[in-house]
Each structure stands twice: as C-alpha cells, then as structure tokens.
Amino acid sequence: MSLYKCLAGALALGMTSSLCLGQAIGLAEVSEESKLCIACHKNENPGMYQQWGASRHFRANIGCYECHLANETDPDGFEHYGQRVSVLVTPKDCARCHTKEAEEFAASHHAKAARILGSLDNILAEVVEGDTGMVTPMFPHGVSASAVNGCWQCHGSEIKLLDNGKPDPATWPNSGIGRLNPDGSEGTCNSCHFRHTFSVAQARHPNTCGKCHLGPDHPQKEIYEESKHGITFFSSIDEMNLKAPKWIVGQDYWAAPACATCHMSATAKQPVTHDIGLRISWNNRPPVSIRPEVADARMGLAGASIPWNVRRENMQDVCSSCHSKQWVDGFYTQYDELIKLYNTKFGQPGKDLYALAKPLMKKDVFSNELDWIWFEIWHHEGRRARHGASMMAPDYTHWHGMYEVAKNFYAEYIPKLEELVEHNLHGTDAAKVAAAQALKAKIDKVLNSEAHQWYLGKMNPIEAARRKKAAEEFKDRYGNH
C-alpha cells in the first residue's frame, strides 16, 4: 500500500498517522517514492537536499514525496516522472501528521492575513503605487508588480493554477502566511518554518517574525530590538537554548523572551499554541484599538468566544516566569492607559472627523491629501505608538508614535479639515453646505474638549497654574543647567 493511501485511509477512519507509519515518529525507512525524488534533486538542487538532510524530517525518514504527494482530486497535482505531486505544501498537507498545529493555525489571524487583498493597503499597492503591467496567463489583464512583490509576499496571494496544475508565476513563489491555497486551506507553514530544514530554532528566532513584522506601520521587530527583552535576547543568544525540544520558559531558558516565547511557546502551565491571538488583550491594528474577541467575531473565528481578560491571563502567565505580579500589573496599567489615551484623544475623534469629511472630498480613496494624512496618523503613527507600548519600547511609543500622531493631527489634519469646511460652507450646493456645517460642529466640539483645549489657548486655569508651579519648582531645583 502506498504511503498516501495508508495515510488517507487512516485519517478517514480517525486513526493516527503513527498507526500507518508503524513507528513512534516517522517511517521505518525512506519510501521508494522519495528515493526517486532524492536521486535527482540531490544533484539538481544540492542545497535543498542538504537542508532536508539537516532536518528532523530526514531523521524520521520523511522525504520529498510524503510532503509533496497529490491525489487525483488535488487541483494543484501534476504528473512528475511517474508520480503525482504538487509544488505546494499546504497546511492541509502538513495536517496529515501535524493535526493539532494545523487546526490551531487555521483558527488564527495569521491564517486570515490574505484578506488584505480587499483592503486599503492593497488598493495602495495595486492602484496608487502600481499599474496592470505584469501580465501572466492567469492575469491576462495585468496585475501590479508592487502588490505581487510586496503585500502578497507577507500576507499571501491567491494561488492560481495553470492548465498543467502548476501555479501561475504571479502567485508563486509565495510563502505569505495567509496564502489562499487551491485545496481550500489558508496559509503556509513554511512562512515561519522555512523549508527544507523546518528548524525549531529558526522559527523561534525573532528574525523570523521580522520578515513581515517591521516597517512604518507594524515595526514589532524593531520595537522588540529596542526593548529590554530584545536587548537581552541578542546579548544572551548563546543562553537561549533555541534547539531544545520542549523549550519551556523558566525551565529550558530564562535569559530573555523571544517573540515566540510570549505569543506561542510553552510555559509550565500552557502548551505551545499556533493561534497567536490567544495571549493578546488588545487588537491595535484598526484606527481605534478593540478587544481581540471583537475582531475574531468580525472574521468568523472561534476566538470570538474567548474574552480578552482570559487572553491577558494567558500572557500574564508567561510574564510571571520572570516578573512579579506587581511588575506585571503595573505594566498592564501603563499599557491600557496609553491605549485609552490614543483611542479617546486621537483615534475615535479622528475617525469621526474623517467620516464627516468624506462627502466634501473626491470619492476615490487616496485622491485627497486628507486621505493620506488620516491614513498615516492611525495606520503608521498610531499603530507604532500602541505597539511600542505593548512591548515596552519608549522611543516607538513617543517619538515615532504619539509625537507623530499629535504633530500631524494638529499641524496637518485639523488645518486641512478647517480648510475643507471653509471651501464648502458658503457654496451653492445645499448638501455640501450641510456637510460642512456638520464637520465644523464636530471640529469645534473636539477642539473644545478637555484634551484639546490647549490648542485654542483655553487650557483649564487650574491645570495651567499647576504646570506653571511645576516649571518653577524644576527651575529652582536645577537652575539653568
């Protein structure tokens, strides 16, 4: 019986793959099908062969065919030297042996990352930055090379197949973590577990996360590097025991946490999870931060039933491996207050103002200067501030974050909104006059609120007196030095 038929039969009966494989882990020997693959690829792709040879798959006799096999119903399968195989290895394929990991991943936001294909970000890459100059068999009308080489490589593309079962070059190669596969699965495991070594040490290293989590709008890698966690990790990397099989924080290593430590890896009380949202208590991706169960509900994920406070307890369990309860509670107080500050002072007011301004602007998104200003306030600067606070990076929280938010809110956003009001307030279009009046009323309400009164020279006298006294005390203490 072939391995595929054995695996398929075992899975259909609800049996574990080990019953089929006949070993605790892996096969008794390399299969005849894989031996045929190796005989060619050892010479044609020696680097690939050596990567596999250094992997646990090699030691378990799991070869090329066991991962790349395809049956007659697989749309991405094709005949290759007498075997039906697929270039793609999808989470559905990995699930033949790694069922739990695949199920957890499928329930995560990582697996849904390709939903960016219909978002503002993708409009930027496909229309504003790009054109339709990249023409391939499956994109006869063209597609933007900016999206193909940029957005899709992290978020994932929809893999489109040619008549011969092989993927279209606009959609392959692609290891985007939310890749839409022809077999209906979402994501790709080798986004984090790079082929063909699939090293746990490499997957645990922050540089792996840095393939996607960096840049102006989500610089988690740089934020981590600025934090004490990151500084300690890179200065103590020889003590991190990254190759340890179980890798429990506080037992197998304790010098510093990596990204995986906090978001995925095992603790003394929690198992490894491939759902990276189960320890996050704020979703800081939208213009206004929301609780993660709200985001999960919008995406139809099972995590909608797991409240934020339970997720926070999961993360606090990680923190407690190295920190006291007082320290952890103090951190979360600081973090929550930063989120509240951003949400109430800039996020929600900015979002409301933008909605009221829309009827007065050109309809196509990013065709107005206000589109760009507001997008960068929340999408770049606001995210940096919030993510910076979540991972204890003060420079990203302040100078790259809240400072930029405030500067552009007061020096760019409000003046442009006021200019838009003035341009439409006295016109002949009744609808635009009404829209301008509504926008003006909202601007006035926002600026006259306590957090923004200083901008109008209306700071609360009590607060002004307190600040003056503090300045005088500072000068008395330190003089002119």
Secondary structure, 3 states (H helix, E strand, C coil): CCHHHHHHHHHHCCCCHHHHHCCCCCCCCCCHHHHHHHHHHHHHCHHHHHHHHCCHHHHCCCCHHHHHECCCCCCCCEEECCEEECCCCCHHHHCCCCHHHHHHHHCCCHHHHHHHHHCHHHHHHHHHCCCCCEEECCEEEEECHHHHHHHHHHHCCECCECCCCCECCCCCCCCCCCCECCCCCECCHHHCCCCCCCCHHHHHCHHHHCCCCCCCCCCHHHHHHHCHHHHHHHHCHHHCCCCCCCCCECCCECCCCCHHHHHCCCCCCCCCCCCCCCCCCCECCCCCCECHHHHHHHCCCHHHHCCHHHHHHHHHHHHCCCCCHHHHHHHHHHHHHHHHHHHHHHHHHHHHHHHHHHHHCCCCCCCCHHHHHHHHHHHHHHHHHHHHHHCCCHHHHHHHHHHHHHHHHHHHHHHHHHHHHHHHCCCCCHHHHHHHHHHHHHHHHHHCCCCCHHHHCCCCHHHHHHHHHHHHHHHHHHCCC
